[in-house]
Amino acid sequence: MLTRTGLASVALAAVVAVSLTGCSGSSSDEDPSSDGSATSSQGSDTEDAAPYLPVPDGVELTPQGSELEVPGAAVVAYEPRQGTVGVLDLDVTKLEKTTIKESFGAWVLKDAQKKSTPYFVTVKVENVGDTDLGDQEVPLYVVNDQNVLLESTPFASNFTACPSTALPKEFGPGKKATMCLVYLAPDKGSLEAVSFRPEETFDPITWTGKVTTYQKPKPEKKDDKKKS
């Protein structure tokens, strides 16, 4: 967890040493070439198959291996704890690149962290299952230029630019939230894709799209004029 007194105990954007297979994404600096519709590497037979986890009636899961564009939504299921199945509608809406100097200037960082490239990923989340997922992490990762999964970096206090927290404390069926997650790509690395991969045998669902430059919100101007 990050604190304003220092980050000595925090690893640099914990790297999950999982090599991806069947996942390819366009460069983060290029515009998507298609019309924004979702595509999938799965065939129609997969779409007709039984869901990979039990879900409520009427819920249709996005096939494993699907390749989506930002913005784009997928309905996914995972087990946040043994015997509990969570079902979420994830809509990745924005990919942003910032700098350590611009967004983390007030934080004390290790030398390795100073060499990282920070990315903000905004995702709209809806609980479409029947389980309360309060305080649960969403297994959403970033794929860097070394084809490695990077975990989001959590924050201990309110980081207004991108809070990077777990789901709200109460997040029952039908609840919605907009989350912003921070990813620190080591050695000035790049963001190639966003990946939903709850466990190693899962064929990841990925999102690719243009990475924009983060712009700090402009402070609101105070109206000093006296109203007549």
Secondary structure, 3 states (H helix, E strand, C coil): CEECCECCCCCCCCEEEEECCCCCCCCCCCCCCCCCCCEECCCHHHHHCCCCCCCCCCCCCCCCCEEEECCEEEEEEEEEECCEEEEEEEEEEEEEECCHHHHHCCCCCCHHHHCCEEEEEEEEEEECCCCCCCCCCCCEEEEECCCEEECCCCECCCCCCCCCCCCCCCCCCCCEEEEEEEEEEHHHCCEEEEEECCCCCCCCEEEECCCEECCCCCCCCCCCCCCC
